[in-house]
């Protein structure tokens, strides 16, 4: 047990190298490998500093299968809460930039701000019906961050997209049901109506405000 704990701590904090360790048995190698994988997983999630003594105690208690000072559900909640805080810290710039952008954007002529915080600008009116949440629609769209970075565009691909109205982010769900077929709107979507704290893909970071030009081509 002590060897497993020691090897895990070595992997996490970098005390020595593989060459310096005496990995003489299959269990030694397995234990050290688990430590390496755990360390990489933690680092990828933004956890790069822990209290060694507390970690060792928690690991020992859990592996024994007995009672732990903090139960599984509490431990999970603590870790998740910490991760949210870390994301908020790392994304503070996105939150502040998005808030400032939307506040200034709301002052422009033609921009409508809804109670939800969604903003839109009518680029072209439509004459057709409006879809319901249970409908499927076909649209052309062009999505950017507030700095102009393009993260997705059916226009650039030259291929419209078809999907259920209630199968997309909240900002889209709300806007599509207000649009008429043939309309083209520009949407300004706060992060809480988009991908929130989790972000999406490589380009949409946590708490990102998004801009879309959306053309409603039809209701399927």
PyMOL commands that set and color helices and strands:
alter all, ss='L'
color gray80, all
select helices_A, chain A and resi 2-13+26-44+52-64+72-90+92-105+154-157+165-167+170-176+191-193+196-198
alter helices_A, ss='H'
color red, helices_A
select strands_A, chain A and resi 111-113+119-124+136-145+150-153+161-164+184-189+210-219
alter strands_A, ss='S'
color yellow, strands_A
deselect
rebuild
show_as cartoon
